[in-house]
Amino acid sequence: MTTPERTVEARLCKRVRDNGGEAYKFVSPSRRGVPDRLVLYPVPPEYQALVANYVRFVEVKAPGKKPNAEQTREHEKLFKMGFAVDVVDA
């Protein structure tokens, strides 16, 4: 009997979290064949500016709207890991 994919994915996520990272489920409705997970580990401070040139997280909001509490928590988690998070509302 083979191991179900969900079991393999759960093991991956646990290992990543145990090592200080996050394993986000990655879904891109307009693109087929994208990988299942986006794995992020904390970026050392001396590399954060460099990483910000290549990786940015962007929250898109309607004009004048702000991220909700859940979104703000995620943004803060990513920021603490050394990633840039932008909120665009215009």
PDB file of N, CA, C and O in Angstrom:
ATOM      1  N   MET A   1       0.850  -1.187   0.000  1.00  0.00           N
ATOM      2  CA  MET A   1       0.000   0.000   0.000  1.00  0.00           C
ATOM      3  C   MET A   1       0.894   1.248   0.000  1.00  0.00           C
ATOM      4  O   MET A   1       1.860   1.329   0.758  1.00  0.00           O
ATOM      5  N   THR A   2       0.568   2.190  -0.834  1.00  0.00           N
ATOM      6  CA  THR A   2       1.383   3.407  -0.916  1.00  0.00           C
ATOM      7  C   THR A   2       0.882   4.455   0.071  1.00  0.00           C
ATOM      8  O   THR A   2      -0.272   4.430   0.499  1.00  0.00           O
ATOM      9  N   THR A   3       1.757   5.355   0.415  1.00  0.00           N
ATOM     10  CA  THR A   3       1.413   6.439   1.334  1.00  0.00           C
ATOM     11  C   THR A   3       0.596   7.486   0.585  1.00  0.00           C
ATOM     12  O   THR A   3       1.003   7.919  -0.493  1.00  0.00           O
ATOM     13  N   PRO A   4      -0.547   7.903   1.131  1.00  0.00           N
ATOM     14  CA  PRO A   4      -1.350   8.930   0.463  1.00  0.00           C
ATOM     15  C   PRO A   4      -0.596  10.266   0.391  1.00  0.00           C
ATOM     16  O   PRO A   4       0.200  10.592   1.272  1.00  0.00           O
ATOM     17  N   GLU A   5      -0.858  11.013  -0.652  1.00  0.00           N
ATOM     18  CA  GLU A   5      -0.201  12.310  -0.849  1.00  0.00           C
ATOM     19  C   GLU A   5      -0.443  13.236   0.339  1.00  0.00           C
ATOM     20  O   GLU A   5       0.464  13.968   0.736  1.00  0.00           O
ATOM     21  N   ARG A   6      -1.639  13.221   0.913  1.00  0.00           N
ATOM     22  CA  ARG A   6      -1.931  14.109   2.049  1.00  0.00           C
ATOM     23  C   ARG A   6      -1.035  13.804   3.244  1.00  0.00           C
ATOM     24  O   ARG A   6      -0.682  14.706   4.004  1.00  0.00           O
ATOM     25  N   THR A   7      -0.663  12.527   3.412  1.00  0.00           N
ATOM     26  CA  THR A   7       0.234  12.141   4.503  1.00  0.00           C
ATOM     27  C   THR A   7       1.640  12.689   4.249  1.00  0.00           C
ATOM     28  O   THR A   7       2.284  13.214   5.158  1.00  0.00           O
ATOM     29  N   VAL A   8       2.102  12.565   3.022  1.00  0.00           N
ATOM     30  CA  VAL A   8       3.418  13.094   2.652  1.00  0.00           C
ATOM     31  C   VAL A   8       3.428  14.609   2.845  1.00  0.00           C
ATOM     32  O   VAL A   8       4.393  15.166   3.369  1.00  0.00           O
ATOM     33  N   GLU A   9       2.359  15.269   2.424  1.00  0.00           N
ATOM     34  CA  GLU A   9       2.266  16.721   2.560  1.00  0.00           C
ATOM     35  C   GLU A   9       2.248  17.141   4.030  1.00  0.00           C
ATOM     36  O   GLU A   9       2.894  18.122   4.399  1.00  0.00           O
ATOM     37  N   ALA A  10       1.526  16.418   4.860  1.00  0.00           N
ATOM     38  CA  ALA A  10       1.476  16.726   6.294  1.00  0.00           C
ATOM     39  C   ALA A  10       2.853  16.563   6.926  1.00  0.00           C
ATOM     40  O   ALA A  10       3.245  17.375   7.765  1.00  0.00           O
ATOM     41  N   ARG A  11       3.585  15.536   6.540  1.00  0.00           N
ATOM     42  CA  ARG A  11       4.945  15.333   7.060  1.00  0.00           C
ATOM     43  C   ARG A  11       5.859  16.484   6.644  1.00  0.00           C
ATOM     44  O   ARG A  11       6.638  16.999   7.446  1.00  0.00           O
ATOM     45  N   LEU A  12       5.747  16.873   5.373  1.00  0.00           N
ATOM     46  CA  LEU A  12       6.546  17.997   4.888  1.00  0.00           C
ATOM     47  C   LEU A  12       6.273  19.252   5.709  1.00  0.00           C
ATOM     48  O   LEU A  12       7.204  19.912   6.171  1.00  0.00           O
ATOM     49  N   CYS A  13       5.002  19.578   5.890  1.00  0.00           N
ATOM     50  CA  CYS A  13       4.620  20.788   6.626  1.00  0.00           C
ATOM     51  C   CYS A  13       5.143  20.751   8.056  1.00  0.00           C
ATOM     52  O   CYS A  13       5.616  21.765   8.568  1.00  0.00           O
ATOM     53  N   LYS A  14       5.063  19.607   8.695  1.00  0.00           N
ATOM     54  CA  LYS A  14       5.556  19.478  10.073  1.00  0.00           C
ATOM     55  C   LYS A  14       7.056  19.690  10.120  1.00  0.00           C
ATOM     56  O   LYS A  14       7.555  20.410  10.985  1.00  0.00           O
ATOM     57  N   ARG A  15       7.784  19.069   9.195  1.00  0.00           N
ATOM     58  CA  ARG A  15       9.240  19.231   9.163  1.00  0.00           C
ATOM     59  C   ARG A  15       9.638  20.689   8.954  1.00  0.00           C
ATOM     60  O   ARG A  15      10.546  21.199   9.610  1.00  0.00           O
ATOM     61  N   VAL A  16       8.952  21.340   8.044  1.00  0.00           N
ATOM     62  CA  VAL A  16       9.256  22.748   7.764  1.00  0.00           C
ATOM     63  C   VAL A  16       9.002  23.590   9.009  1.00  0.00           C
ATOM     64  O   VAL A  16       9.851  24.394   9.393  1.00  0.00           O
ATOM     65  N   ARG A  17       7.836  23.415   9.649  1.00  0.00           N
ATOM     66  CA  ARG A  17       7.517  24.172  10.877  1.00  0.00           C
ATOM     67  C   ARG A  17       8.510  23.870  11.994  1.00  0.00           C
ATOM     68  O   ARG A  17       8.935  24.773  12.715  1.00  0.00           O
ATOM     69  N   ASP A  18       8.878  22.600  12.135  1.00  0.00           N
ATOM     70  CA  ASP A  18       9.845  22.203  13.170  1.00  0.00           C
ATOM     71  C   ASP A  18      11.202  22.874  12.959  1.00  0.00           C
ATOM     72  O   ASP A  18      11.973  23.031  13.905  1.00  0.00           O
ATOM     73  N   ASN A  19      11.490  23.269  11.723  1.00  0.00           N
ATOM     74  CA  ASN A  19      12.757  23.915  11.397  1.00  0.00           C
ATOM     75  C   ASN A  19      12.612  25.428  11.227  1.00  0.00           C
ATOM     76  O   ASN A  19      13.469  26.080  10.630  1.00  0.00           O
ATOM     77  N   GLY A  20      11.510  25.981  11.764  1.00  0.00           N
ATOM     78  CA  GLY A  20      11.336  27.433  11.784  1.00  0.00           C
ATOM     79  C   GLY A  20      10.737  28.053  10.544  1.00  0.00           C
ATOM     80  O   GLY A  20      10.727  29.277  10.415  1.00  0.00           O
ATOM     81  N   GLY A  21      10.242  27.250   9.634  1.00  0.00           N
ATOM     82  CA  GLY A  21       9.688  27.774   8.391  1.00  0.00           C
ATOM     83  C   GLY A  21       8.174  27.676   8.330  1.00  0.00           C
ATOM     84  O   GLY A  21       7.512  27.276   9.288  1.00  0.00           O
ATOM     85  N   GLU A  22       7.656  28.048   7.189  1.00  0.00           N
ATOM     86  CA  GLU A  22       6.226  27.958   6.887  1.00  0.00           C
ATOM     87  C   GLU A  22       6.072  27.278   5.530  1.00  0.00           C
ATOM     88  O   GLU A  22       6.865  27.507   4.617  1.00  0.00           O
ATOM     89  N   ALA A  23       5.056  26.449   5.408  1.00  0.00           N
ATOM     90  CA  ALA A  23       4.768  25.765   4.147  1.00  0.00           C
ATOM     91  C   ALA A  23       3.347  26.130   3.731  1.00  0.00           C
ATOM     92  O   ALA A  23       2.382  25.477   4.128  1.00  0.00           O
ATOM     93  N   TYR A  24       3.237  27.163   2.941  1.00  0.00           N
ATOM     94  CA  TYR A  24       1.930  27.652   2.500  1.00  0.00           C
ATOM     95  C   TYR A  24       1.401  26.809   1.351  1.00  0.00           C
ATOM     96  O   TYR A  24       2.148  26.445   0.442  1.00  0.00           O
ATOM     97  N   LYS A  25       0.112  26.501   1.396  1.00  0.00           N
ATOM     98  CA  LYS A  25      -0.548  25.833   0.275  1.00  0.00           C
ATOM     99  C   LYS A  25      -0.569  26.826  -0.872  1.00  0.00           C
ATOM    100  O   LYS A  25      -0.979  27.974  -0.696  1.00  0.00           O
ATOM    101  N   PHE A  26      -0.137  26.400  -2.024  1.00  0.00           N
ATOM    102  CA  PHE A  26      -0.032  27.301  -3.170  1.00  0.00           C
ATOM    103  C   PHE A  26      -1.067  26.907  -4.205  1.00  0.00           C
ATOM    104  O   PHE A  26      -1.057  25.783  -4.708  1.00  0.00           O
ATOM    105  N   VAL A  27      -1.962  27.836  -4.525  1.00  0.00           N
ATOM    106  CA  VAL A  27      -3.015  27.600  -5.512  1.00  0.00           C
ATOM    107  C   VAL A  27      -2.998  28.762  -6.487  1.00  0.00           C
ATOM    108  O   VAL A  27      -2.984  29.924  -6.082  1.00  0.00           O
ATOM    109  N   SER A  28      -3.000  28.449  -7.753  1.00  0.00           N
ATOM    110  CA  SER A  28      -3.039  29.484  -8.780  1.00  0.00           C
ATOM    111  C   SER A  28      -4.079  29.072  -9.816  1.00  0.00           C
ATOM    112  O   SER A  28      -3.768  28.351 -10.764  1.00  0.00           O
ATOM    113  N   PRO A  29      -5.324  29.537  -9.628  1.00  0.00           N
ATOM    114  CA  PRO A  29      -6.410  29.095 -10.508  1.00  0.00           C
ATOM    115  C   PRO A  29      -6.159  29.354 -12.001  1.00  0.00           C
ATOM    116  O   PRO A  29      -6.663  28.617 -12.847  1.00  0.00           O
ATOM    117  N   SER A  30      -5.393  30.383 -12.322  1.00  0.00           N
ATOM    118  CA  SER A  30      -5.190  30.712 -13.732  1.00  0.00           C
ATOM    119  C   SER A  30      -3.992  29.985 -14.349  1.00  0.00           C
ATOM    120  O   SER A  30      -3.740  30.118 -15.547  1.00  0.00           O
ATOM    121  N   ARG A  31      -3.251  29.217 -13.541  1.00  0.00           N
ATOM    122  CA  ARG A  31      -2.086  28.482 -14.050  1.00  0.00           C
ATOM    123  C   ARG A  31      -2.161  27.038 -13.611  1.00  0.00           C
ATOM    124  O   ARG A  31      -2.275  26.735 -12.424  1.00  0.00           O
ATOM    125  N   ARG A  32      -2.095  26.168 -14.569  1.00  0.00           N
ATOM    126  CA  ARG A  32      -2.107  24.740 -14.264  1.00  0.00           C
ATOM    127  C   ARG A  32      -0.686  24.263 -14.010  1.00  0.00           C
ATOM    128  O   ARG A  32       0.268  24.807 -14.566  1.00  0.00           O
ATOM    129  N   GLY A  33      -0.550  23.253 -13.178  1.00  0.00           N
ATOM    130  CA  GLY A  33       0.739  22.616 -12.974  1.00  0.00           C
ATOM    131  C   GLY A  33       1.662  23.283 -11.967  1.00  0.00           C
ATOM    132  O   GLY A  33       2.828  22.902 -11.862  1.00  0.00           O
ATOM    133  N   VAL A  34       1.167  24.276 -11.220  1.00  0.00           N
ATOM    134  CA  VAL A  34       2.039  24.914 -10.227  1.00  0.00           C
ATOM    135  C   VAL A  34       2.290  23.949  -9.069  1.00  0.00           C
ATOM    136  O   VAL A  34       1.467  23.071  -8.811  1.00  0.00           O
ATOM    137  N   PRO A  35       3.420  24.099  -8.364  1.00  0.00           N
ATOM    138  CA  PRO A  35       3.704  23.221  -7.226  1.00  0.00           C
ATOM    139  C   PRO A  35       2.645  23.353  -6.132  1.00  0.00           C
ATOM    140  O   PRO A  35       1.909  24.338  -6.084  1.00  0.00           O
ATOM    141  N   ASP A  36       2.577  22.356  -5.260  1.00  0.00           N
ATOM    142  CA  ASP A  36       1.565  22.306  -4.198  1.00  0.00           C
ATOM    143  C   ASP A  36       1.848  23.245  -3.033  1.00  0.00           C
ATOM    144  O   ASP A  36       0.917  23.796  -2.446  1.00  0.00           O
ATOM    145  N   ARG A  37       3.123  23.436  -2.689  1.00  0.00           N
ATOM    146  CA  ARG A  37       3.484  24.200  -1.495  1.00  0.00           C
ATOM    147  C   ARG A  37       4.558  25.231  -1.804  1.00  0.00           C
ATOM    148  O   ARG A  37       5.411  25.024  -2.667  1.00  0.00           O
ATOM    149  N   LEU A  38       4.501  26.334  -1.089  1.00  0.00           N
ATOM    150  CA  LEU A  38       5.534  27.361  -1.113  1.00  0.00           C
ATOM    151  C   LEU A  38       6.198  27.300   0.258  1.00  0.00           C
ATOM    152  O   LEU A  38       5.573  27.630   1.266  1.00  0.00           O
ATOM    153  N   VAL A  39       7.452  26.884   0.298  1.00  0.00           N
ATOM    154  CA  VAL A  39       8.169  26.707   1.560  1.00  0.00           C
ATOM    155  C   VAL A  39       9.076  27.911   1.784  1.00  0.00           C
ATOM    156  O   VAL A  39       9.890  28.263   0.931  1.00  0.00           O
ATOM    157  N   LEU A  40       8.918  28.534   2.951  1.00  0.00           N
ATOM    158  CA  LEU A  40       9.702  29.719   3.304  1.00  0.00           C
ATOM    159  C   LEU A  40      10.425  29.475   4.626  1.00  0.00           C
ATOM    160  O   LEU A  40       9.851  28.946   5.578  1.00  0.00           O
ATOM    161  N   TYR A  41      11.672  29.864   4.661  1.00  0.00           N
ATOM    162  CA  TYR A  41      12.452  29.845   5.898  1.00  0.00           C
ATOM    163  C   TYR A  41      12.877  31.273   6.199  1.00  0.00           C
ATOM    164  O   TYR A  41      12.990  32.090   5.284  1.00  0.00           O
ATOM    165  N   PRO A  42      13.116  31.589   7.481  1.00  0.00           N
ATOM    166  CA  PRO A  42      13.539  32.935   7.827  1.00  0.00           C
ATOM    167  C   PRO A  42      14.784  33.351   7.041  1.00  0.00           C
ATOM    168  O   PRO A  42      15.706  32.563   6.829  1.00  0.00           O
ATOM    169  N   VAL A  43      14.778  34.614   6.618  1.00  0.00           N
ATOM    170  CA  VAL A  43      15.890  35.173   5.859  1.00  0.00           C
ATOM    171  C   VAL A  43      16.821  35.878   6.844  1.00  0.00           C
ATOM    172  O   VAL A  43      16.371  36.731   7.609  1.00  0.00           O
ATOM    173  N   PRO A  44      18.108  35.538   6.837  1.00  0.00           N
ATOM    174  CA  PRO A  44      19.038  36.237   7.726  1.00  0.00           C
ATOM    175  C   PRO A  44      19.013  37.743   7.446  1.00  0.00           C
ATOM    176  O   PRO A  44      18.889  38.158   6.294  1.00  0.00           O
ATOM    177  N   PRO A  45      19.130  38.555   8.490  1.00  0.00           N
ATOM    178  CA  PRO A  45      19.044  40.015   8.316  1.00  0.00           C
ATOM    179  C   PRO A  45      19.941  40.565   7.216  1.00  0.00           C
ATOM    180  O   PRO A  45      19.540  41.473   6.488  1.00  0.00           O
ATOM    181  N   GLU A  46      21.141  40.031   7.087  1.00  0.00           N
ATOM    182  CA  GLU A  46      22.065  40.576   6.079  1.00  0.00           C
ATOM    183  C   GLU A  46      21.630  40.296   4.642  1.00  0.00           C
ATOM    184  O   GLU A  46      22.186  40.877   3.710  1.00  0.00           O
ATOM    185  N   TYR A  47      20.644  39.417   4.446  1.00  0.00           N
ATOM    186  CA  TYR A  47      20.160  39.104   3.100  1.00  0.00           C
ATOM    187  C   TYR A  47      18.747  39.628   2.830  1.00  0.00           C
ATOM    188  O   TYR A  47      18.248  39.476   1.715  1.00  0.00           O
ATOM    189  N   GLN A  48      18.101  40.230   3.802  1.00  0.00           N
ATOM    190  CA  GLN A  48      16.713  40.645   3.637  1.00  0.00           C
ATOM    191  C   GLN A  48      16.528  41.662   2.509  1.00  0.00           C
ATOM    192  O   GLN A  48      15.570  41.556   1.744  1.00  0.00           O
ATOM    193  N   ALA A  49      17.415  42.635   2.391  1.00  0.00           N
ATOM    194  CA  ALA A  49      17.289  43.622   1.310  1.00  0.00           C
ATOM    195  C   ALA A  49      17.443  42.959  -0.049  1.00  0.00           C
ATOM    196  O   ALA A  49      16.729  43.296  -0.993  1.00  0.00           O
ATOM    197  N   LEU A  50      18.357  42.032  -0.149  1.00  0.00           N
ATOM    198  CA  LEU A  50      18.558  41.315  -1.411  1.00  0.00           C
ATOM    199  C   LEU A  50      17.324  40.499  -1.768  1.00  0.00           C
ATOM    200  O   LEU A  50      16.848  40.551  -2.902  1.00  0.00           O
ATOM    201  N   VAL A  51      16.807  39.746  -0.801  1.00  0.00           N
ATOM    202  CA  VAL A  51      15.620  38.920  -1.043  1.00  0.00           C
ATOM    203  C   VAL A  51      14.438  39.797  -1.455  1.00  0.00           C
ATOM    204  O   VAL A  51      13.657  39.414  -2.326  1.00  0.00           O
ATOM    205  N   ALA A  52      14.302  40.972  -0.834  1.00  0.00           N
ATOM    206  CA  ALA A  52      13.183  41.879  -1.156  1.00  0.00           C
ATOM    207  C   ALA A  52      13.223  42.342  -2.604  1.00  0.00           C
ATOM    208  O   ALA A  52      12.198  42.756  -3.146  1.00  0.00           O
ATOM    209  N   ASN A  53      14.390  42.281  -3.241  1.00  0.00           N
ATOM    210  CA  ASN A  53      14.478  42.632  -4.662  1.00  0.00           C
ATOM    211  C   ASN A  53      13.865  41.561  -5.557  1.00  0.00           C
ATOM    212  O   ASN A  53      13.536  41.826  -6.713  1.00  0.00           O
ATOM    213  N   TYR A  54      13.714  40.354  -5.024  1.00  0.00           N
ATOM    214  CA  TYR A  54      13.253  39.233  -5.836  1.00  0.00           C
ATOM    215  C   TYR A  54      11.951  38.604  -5.368  1.00  0.00           C
ATOM    216  O   TYR A  54      11.225  38.017  -6.170  1.00  0.00           O
ATOM    217  N   VAL A  55      11.646  38.720  -4.082  1.00  0.00           N
ATOM    218  CA  VAL A  55      10.441  38.102  -3.525  1.00  0.00           C
ATOM    219  C   VAL A  55       9.688  39.154  -2.730  1.00  0.00           C
ATOM    220  O   VAL A  55      10.237  39.757  -1.808  1.00  0.00           O
ATOM    221  N   ARG A  56       8.433  39.374  -3.087  1.00  0.00           N
ATOM    222  CA  ARG A  56       7.584  40.305  -2.338  1.00  0.00           C
ATOM    223  C   ARG A  56       6.204  39.681  -2.253  1.00  0.00           C
ATOM    224  O   ARG A  56       5.731  39.044  -3.194  1.00  0.00           O
ATOM    225  N   PHE A  57       5.575  39.874  -1.123  1.00  0.00           N
ATOM    226  CA  PHE A  57       4.189  39.453  -0.947  1.00  0.00           C
ATOM    227  C   PHE A  57       3.342  40.703  -1.056  1.00  0.00           C
ATOM    228  O   PHE A  57       3.668  41.731  -0.463  1.00  0.00           O
ATOM    229  N   VAL A  58       2.260  40.623  -1.806  1.00  0.00           N
ATOM    230  CA  VAL A  58       1.417  41.791  -2.045  1.00  0.00           C
ATOM    231  C   VAL A  58      -0.030  41.447  -1.711  1.00  0.00           C
ATOM    232  O   VAL A  58      -0.600  40.492  -2.239  1.00  0.00           O
ATOM    233  N   GLU A  59      -0.603  42.247  -0.826  1.00  0.00           N
ATOM    234  CA  GLU A  59      -2.025  42.152  -0.474  1.00  0.00           C
ATOM    235  C   GLU A  59      -2.743  43.234  -1.269  1.00  0.00           C
ATOM    236  O   GLU A  59      -2.418  44.414  -1.142  1.00  0.00           O
ATOM    237  N   VAL A  60      -3.710  42.846  -2.083  1.00  0.00           N
ATOM    238  CA  VAL A  60      -4.466  43.804  -2.895  1.00  0.00           C
ATOM    239  C   VAL A  60      -5.802  44.063  -2.221  1.00  0.00           C
ATOM    240  O   VAL A  60      -6.552  43.134  -1.925  1.00  0.00           O
ATOM    241  N   LYS A  61      -6.091  45.339  -1.982  1.00  0.00           N
ATOM    242  CA  LYS A  61      -7.327  45.752  -1.322  1.00  0.00           C
ATOM    243  C   LYS A  61      -8.042  46.790  -2.194  1.00  0.00           C
ATOM    244  O   LYS A  61      -7.420  47.453  -3.024  1.00  0.00           O
ATOM    245  N   ALA A  62      -9.334  46.917  -1.997  1.00  0.00           N
ATOM    246  CA  ALA A  62     -10.095  47.977  -2.655  1.00  0.00           C
ATOM    247  C   ALA A  62      -9.596  49.326  -2.123  1.00  0.00           C
ATOM    248  O   ALA A  62      -9.094  49.392  -1.001  1.00  0.00           O
ATOM    249  N   PRO A  63      -9.726  50.396  -2.907  1.00  0.00           N
ATOM    250  CA  PRO A  63      -9.252  51.703  -2.456  1.00  0.00           C
ATOM    251  C   PRO A  63      -9.781  52.075  -1.071  1.00  0.00           C
ATOM    252  O   PRO A  63     -10.984  52.025  -0.814  1.00  0.00           O
ATOM    253  N   GLY A  64      -8.858  52.447  -0.189  1.00  0.00           N
ATOM    254  CA  GLY A  64      -9.216  52.868   1.158  1.00  0.00           C
ATOM    255  C   GLY A  64      -9.432  51.741   2.153  1.00  0.00           C
ATOM    256  O   GLY A  64      -9.582  52.000   3.347  1.00  0.00           O
ATOM    257  N   LYS A  65      -9.451  50.505   1.693  1.00  0.00           N
ATOM    258  CA  LYS A  65      -9.663  49.358   2.591  1.00  0.00           C
ATOM    259  C   LYS A  65      -8.330  48.913   3.186  1.00  0.00           C
ATOM    260  O   LYS A  65      -7.270  49.112   2.592  1.00  0.00           O
ATOM    261  N   LYS A  66      -8.407  48.313   4.360  1.00  0.00           N
ATOM    262  CA  LYS A  66      -7.225  47.843   5.078  1.00  0.00           C
ATOM    263  C   LYS A  66      -7.308  46.331   5.268  1.00  0.00           C
ATOM    264  O   LYS A  66      -8.402  45.768   5.239  1.00  0.00           O
ATOM    265  N   PRO A  67      -6.174  45.668   5.460  1.00  0.00           N
ATOM    266  CA  PRO A  67      -6.196  44.230   5.733  1.00  0.00           C
ATOM    267  C   PRO A  67      -6.940  43.937   7.038  1.00  0.00           C
ATOM    268  O   PRO A  67      -6.889  44.723   7.984  1.00  0.00           O
ATOM    269  N   ASN A  68      -7.631  42.797   7.074  1.00  0.00           N
ATOM    270  CA  ASN A  68      -8.320  42.399   8.301  1.00  0.00           C
ATOM    271  C   ASN A  68      -7.303  41.829   9.297  1.00  0.00           C
ATOM    272  O   ASN A  68      -6.120  41.707   8.979  1.00  0.00           O
ATOM    273  N   ALA A  69      -7.762  41.487  10.483  1.00  0.00           N
ATOM    274  CA  ALA A  69      -6.867  41.039  11.552  1.00  0.00           C
ATOM    275  C   ALA A  69      -6.095  39.779  11.160  1.00  0.00           C
ATOM    276  O   ALA A  69      -4.901  39.670  11.439  1.00  0.00           O
ATOM    277  N   GLU A  70      -6.766  38.841  10.522  1.00  0.00           N
ATOM    278  CA  GLU A  70      -6.110  37.598  10.110  1.00  0.00           C
ATOM    279  C   GLU A  70      -5.008  37.879   9.082  1.00  0.00           C
ATOM    280  O   GLU A  70      -3.913  37.323   9.165  1.00  0.00           O
ATOM    281  N   GLN A  71      -5.313  38.746   8.115  1.00  0.00           N
ATOM    282  CA  GLN A  71      -4.316  39.109   7.111  1.00  0.00           C
ATOM    283  C   GLN A  71      -3.142  39.835   7.758  1.00  0.00           C
ATOM    284  O   GLN A  71      -1.986  39.571   7.424  1.00  0.00           O
ATOM    285  N   THR A  72      -3.431  40.740   8.676  1.00  0.00           N
ATOM    286  CA  THR A  72      -2.375  41.484   9.368  1.00  0.00           C
ATOM    287  C   THR A  72      -1.459  40.537  10.133  1.00  0.00           C
ATOM    288  O   THR A  72      -0.243  40.725  10.134  1.00  0.00           O
ATOM    289  N   ARG A  73      -2.021  39.529  10.780  1.00  0.00           N
ATOM    290  CA  ARG A  73      -1.201  38.535  11.498  1.00  0.00           C
ATOM    291  C   ARG A  73      -0.260  37.812  10.538  1.00  0.00           C
ATOM    292  O   ARG A  73       0.916  37.618  10.845  1.00  0.00           O
ATOM    293  N   GLU A  74      -0.780  37.412   9.374  1.00  0.00           N
ATOM    294  CA  GLU A  74       0.065  36.728   8.386  1.00  0.00           C
ATOM    295  C   GLU A  74       1.155  37.653   7.871  1.00  0.00           C
ATOM    296  O   GLU A  74       2.304  37.240   7.714  1.00  0.00           O
ATOM    297  N   HIS A  75       0.797  38.901   7.609  1.00  0.00           N
ATOM    298  CA  HIS A  75       1.788  39.870   7.131  1.00  0.00           C
ATOM    299  C   HIS A  75       2.903  40.027   8.161  1.00  0.00           C
ATOM    300  O   HIS A  75       4.082  40.060   7.809  1.00  0.00           O
ATOM    301  N   GLU A  76       2.526  40.124   9.427  1.00  0.00           N
ATOM    302  CA  GLU A  76       3.519  40.278  10.498  1.00  0.00           C
ATOM    303  C   GLU A  76       4.413  39.039  10.596  1.00  0.00           C
ATOM    304  O   GLU A  76       5.618  39.160  10.814  1.00  0.00           O
ATOM    305  N   LYS A  77       3.828  37.857  10.437  1.00  0.00           N
ATOM    306  CA  LYS A  77       4.614  36.620  10.480  1.00  0.00           C
ATOM    307  C   LYS A  77       5.646  36.615   9.354  1.00  0.00           C
ATOM    308  O   LYS A  77       6.814  36.294   9.576  1.00  0.00           O
ATOM    309  N   LEU A  78       5.211  36.973   8.147  1.00  0.00           N
ATOM    310  CA  LEU A  78       6.130  37.015   7.009  1.00  0.00           C
ATOM    311  C   LEU A  78       7.211  38.072   7.214  1.00  0.00           C
ATOM    312  O   LEU A  78       8.380  37.838   6.906  1.00  0.00           O
ATOM    313  N   PHE A  79       6.817  39.239   7.735  1.00  0.00           N
ATOM    314  CA  PHE A  79       7.767  40.319   7.983  1.00  0.00           C
ATOM    315  C   PHE A  79       8.824  39.865   8.996  1.00  0.00           C
ATOM    316  O   PHE A  79      10.013  40.128   8.812  1.00  0.00           O
ATOM    317  N   LYS A  80       8.394  39.188  10.060  1.00  0.00           N
ATOM    318  CA  LYS A  80       9.332  38.700  11.069  1.00  0.00           C
ATOM    319  C   LYS A  80      10.295  37.661  10.496  1.00  0.00           C
ATOM    320  O   LYS A  80      11.410  37.502  10.993  1.00  0.00           O
ATOM    321  N   MET A  81       9.860  36.955   9.447  1.00  0.00           N
ATOM    322  CA  MET A  81      10.722  35.980   8.781  1.00  0.00           C
ATOM    323  C   MET A  81      11.693  36.663   7.815  1.00  0.00           C
ATOM    324  O   MET A  81      12.589  36.020   7.267  1.00  0.00           O
ATOM    325  N   GLY A  82      11.505  37.982   7.611  1.00  0.00           N
ATOM    326  CA  GLY A  82      12.424  38.728   6.758  1.00  0.00           C
ATOM    327  C   GLY A  82      11.930  39.002   5.357  1.00  0.00           C
ATOM    328  O   GLY A  82      12.719  39.378   4.490  1.00  0.00           O
ATOM    329  N   PHE A  83      10.635  38.823   5.113  1.00  0.00           N
ATOM    330  CA  PHE A  83      10.081  39.067   3.782  1.00  0.00           C
ATOM    331  C   PHE A  83       9.365  40.402   3.725  1.00  0.00           C
ATOM    332  O   PHE A  83       8.831  40.878   4.727  1.00  0.00           O
ATOM    333  N   ALA A  84       9.357  40.997   2.551  1.00  0.00           N
ATOM    334  CA  ALA A  84       8.646  42.252   2.332  1.00  0.00           C
ATOM    335  C   ALA A  84       7.177  41.950   2.052  1.00  0.00           C
ATOM    336  O   ALA A  84       6.855  41.049   1.278  1.00  0.00           O
ATOM    337  N   VAL A  85       6.291  42.711   2.691  1.00  0.00           N
ATOM    338  CA  VAL A  85       4.848  42.574   2.463  1.00  0.00           C
ATOM    339  C   VAL A  85       4.308  43.967   2.159  1.00  0.00           C
ATOM    340  O   VAL A  85       4.442  44.888   2.965  1.00  0.00           O
ATOM    341  N   ASP A  86       3.703  44.106   1.001  1.00  0.00           N
ATOM    342  CA  ASP A  86       3.119  45.375   0.580  1.00  0.00           C
ATOM    343  C   ASP A  86       1.605  45.265   0.555  1.00  0.00           C
ATOM    344  O   ASP A  86       1.059  44.205   0.249  1.00  0.00           O
ATOM    345  N   VAL A  87       0.930  46.355   0.877  1.00  0.00           N
ATOM    346  CA  VAL A  87      -0.521  46.423   0.748  1.00  0.00           C
ATOM    347  C   VAL A  87      -0.808  47.479  -0.308  1.00  0.00           C
ATOM    348  O   VAL A  87      -0.419  48.638  -0.164  1.00  0.00           O
ATOM    349  N   VAL A  88      -1.493  47.069  -1.370  1.00  0.00           N
ATOM    350  CA  VAL A  88      -1.790  47.962  -2.484  1.00  0.00           C
ATOM    351  C   VAL A  88      -3.295  48.171  -2.539  1.00  0.00           C
ATOM    352  O   VAL A  88      -4.065  47.216  -2.634  1.00  0.00           O
ATOM    353  N   ASP A  89      -3.708  49.451  -2.479  1.00  0.00           N
ATOM    354  CA  ASP A  89      -5.144  49.737  -2.507  1.00  0.00           C
ATOM    355  C   ASP A  89      -5.502  50.763  -3.579  1.00  0.00           C
ATOM    356  O   ASP A  89      -6.586  51.345  -3.531  1.00  0.00           O
ATOM    357  N   ALA A  90      -4.639  50.989  -4.514  1.00  0.00           N
ATOM    358  CA  ALA A  90      -4.955  51.946  -5.594  1.00  0.00           C
ATOM    359  C   ALA A  90      -4.255  51.540  -6.859  1.00  0.00           C
ATOM    360  O   ALA A  90      -4.390  52.212  -7.882  1.00  0.00           O
TER     361      ALA A  90
END
